[in-house]
């Protein structure tokens, strides 16, 4: 039983869809499927923008979101309060960008006012992009994307590039309403299918920046994907069976409805956090900045890895561990995608038994 923030559990309907024999990716039948996927992806992203589908992980989607709209030497602000914010800073430096990090201690949210100060001080409009992780999976923190984006919009020049890998499909990310420029996500999270597909929503403002961006790109050059999208096609060979699964998953999501999806994830978060508190374990992130995809727990009197090991061996439940300096200090409970209250109660019961067994 997967209770990690990705890969997440896959519904039987999706598994059966992926078990079908492949069809030609240049066939009329597959073109119809791509057309349906494109419309449903726009619905999920709450946008009229093109949502481009790539054969990559979430990291690949973020790389595409950075290299298509920037040039070497461009100044960027990168929010860093966890493993993935740190990754985007390293990635940006790898492409020769001038990176200024806005940091917070792991387990704490980014301070939007720090972004405001940096952006307002940039009177020459040298900041070309602000790169933010919405849901920081490594710590269970949800950053205040809405407020940060408002300050980016007030700047006027900078793009906002968003890692929504564990927030898209779990928490409200109204792309058009907020005017988000580049939003990246991955299939193995809220989409309820296995890893292998990345998604990038691109605004008109970002496409304008594309025209002058000079970072090298080929397979992740988004212009051919945009052109192919207009023809319900793909510039390269797509993972056909994953897209069969995506079709089934998006149908399930549309049937549930966005508001119900968001409410379910909020409820699962509340159930999980209440259960952890009842067991007397400290939560790593505060209630007011808790992610709706994963709950991080710091068992100060217990070995986090011993808890994870017991949960796996005795109950066949997989929990995620801590990363970098938090390895062995926290464990993380995923409640994202195809998850229910019954799943959370089962996991909490097994955790209670584990704590007893470990003394």
DADA-V634931 format. One record per residue. RES is the residue in one letter. PHI is phi in whole degrees, -180 to 180 (999 if undefined). Layout:
RES;PHI  RES;PHI
This chain:
X;999  X;-82  X;-124  X;-121  X;-79  X;145  X;-63  X;-103  X;-57  X;-113  X;-63  X;-58  X;-58  X;-72  X;-60  X;-67  X;-63  X;-73  X;-81  X;-68  X;-68  X;-61  X;-122  X;-63  X;-78  X;-107  X;-82  X;-63  X;-63  X;-74  X;-61  X;-65  X;-65  X;-61  X;-60  X;-66  X;-61  X;-59  X;-66  X;-70  X;-68  X;-63  X;-61  X;-63  X;-83  X;54  X;-149  X;-98  X;-65  X;-68  X;-108  X;-95  X;-105  X;-118  X;-89  X;-150  X;-86  X;-60  X;-64  X;-65  X;-63  X;-67  X;-61  X;-60  X;-68  X;-93  X;-75  X;-82  X;-127  X;-134  X;-127  X;-54  X;93  X;-63  X;-88  X;-133  X;-100  X;-122  X;-75  X;-135  X;-137  X;175  X;-58  X;-84  X;-59  X;-63  X;-64  X;-69  X;-66  X;-65  X;-62  X;-63  X;-66  X;-61  X;-98  X;79  X;-81  X;-88  X;-99  X;-120  X;-89  X;-110  X;-112  X;-146  X;-60  X;-58  X;103  X;-112  X;-79  X;-66  X;-89  X;-58  X;-66  X;-67  X;-62  X;-58  X;-61  X;-65  X;-72  X;-69  X;-74  X;-86  X;-70  X;-88  X;56  X;-89  X;-75  X;-96  X;-159  X;-119  X;-111  X;-132  X;-88  X;-70  X;-109  X;-82  X;-61  X;-70  X;-128  X;74  X;-108  X;-103  X;-80  X;-82  X;-62  X;-58  X;-70  X;-58  X;-64  X;-60  X;-72  X;-66  X;-64  X;-66  X;-64  X;95  X;-95  X;-68  X;-86  X;-111  X;-115  X;-118  X;-85  X;-112  X;-60  X;-110  X;-112  X;-64  X;91  X;-128  X;-134  X;-64  X;-128  X;-79  X;-59  X;-71  X;-60  X;-88  X;72  X;-74  X;-87  X;-134  X;-130  X;-111  X;-150  X;-136  X;-70  X;-85  X;-113  X;-68  X;-76  X;69  X;-128  X;-66  X;-62  X;139  X;-119  X;-119  X;-130  X;-135  X;-94  X;-129  X;-84  X;-62  X;-61  X;-68  X;-64  X;-65  X;-66  X;-56  X;-63  X;-113  X;-73  X;-122  X;-64  X;-68  X;-162  X;-142  X;-62  X;-100  X;-70  X;-79  X;-61  X;-62  X;-68  X;-63  X;-62  X;-67  X;-57  X;-65  X;-110  X;52  X;-139  X;-139  X;-72  X;-133  X;-67  X;-88  X;-77  X;-55  X;-71  X;-63  X;-74  X;-60  X;-65  X;-61  X;-58  X;-67  X;-65  X;-67  X;-63  X;-64  X;-67  X;-65  X;-66  X;-73  X;91  X;-59  X;-61  X;-69  X;-63  X;-65  X;-65  X;-64  X;-66  X;-63  X;-64  X;-62  X;-64  X;-64  X;-61  X;-64  X;-66  X;-64  X;-65  X;-64  X;-63  X;-63  X;-81  X;81  X;-100  X;-74  X;-85  X;-80  X;-110  X;-71  X;-59  X;-78  X;-133  X;-73  X;-69  X;-98  X;-114  X;-153  X;-114  X;-98  X;-124  X;-113  X;-79  X;-60  X;-102  X;-136  X;-83  X;-59  X;-71  X;-66  X;-63  X;-61  X;-64  X;-65  X;-61  X;-74  X;-72  X;-95  X;-125  X;56  X;-117  X;-96  X;-107  X;-89  X;-95  X;-80  X;-119  X;54  X;-72  X;-95  X;-61  X;85  X;-103  X;-132  X;-128  X;-127  X;-107  X;-84  X;-140  X;-129  X;82  X;-83  X;-137  X;-134  X;-61  X;-60  X;-62  X;-66  X;-66  X;-63  X;-64  X;-67  X;-64  X;-67  X;-67  X;-61  X;-63  X;-61  X;-61  X;-65  X;-67  X;-91  X;84
